[in-house]
């Protein structure tokens, strides 16, 4: 369940929990945020023993996400960190819209 936090227009905005799916499709881990108006779909790549890199594409509602590399309006990149046994988050520095930093939290 992802949970959004962002800093930008207001000092802090915290959204409620959303549904997501993380799967291994044979090419690695894939994330799909399934609810809320702002969605993301992307993949994780190992950066170190403690950090993954997330590369994805943002979309609005049920619009089909553009391929990564389509431009700053949809491209998303961030670092993923485990914060507990069943918790982790992705930090998106300098996202295109609204914030200076977005944090997407996950709990099982």
Secondary structure, DSSP 8 states (H G I E B T S, - for coil): -EEEEEEESSS-EEEEEE-EEEEE-SSSEEEEE-SSSEEEEEEEEE-SSS-EEEEEEEEETT-----TTS-TTTEEEEEEEEEETTEEEEEEET-SSSEEEEEEEEE-
